[in-house]
Amino acid sequence: VSGSIGLAPPSSGGPPSIVPGGPKPEMLRTMQIVEACLKACGADVQDITMAHCYLVDNTKERFGEMNAAYLEFFGTRPLPARITVGCSALALGSCVEVDVIAKA
């Protein structure tokens, strides 16, 4: 699944927007979107083998927020391998973007 960001659920005719609140809510929403994409392809989050996370303004605090959401999302499931890359900007002003590799 490539380039997923924390888009808010569509509103009636409004432009796409990012969920408010920063790295934690964005990461949770992004992973929900990734999970939906995987399910549409007959896979699930336990099939993820690698995650690439991109974080704008990669400070210790923002990384901690993103990481807390990542751990919350996976819960007790085994964690896939992951890299986190700091970057200067992402689409639509998002602060988190994730792509994953999953086995079929």
Secondary structure, DSSP 8 states (H G I E B T S, - for coil): ---EE-B----SS----B-SSSHHHHHHHHHHHHHHHHHHTT--GGGEEEEEEEEES--HHHHHHHHHHHHHHHTTS---EEEEEEES--GGG-SEEEEEEE--
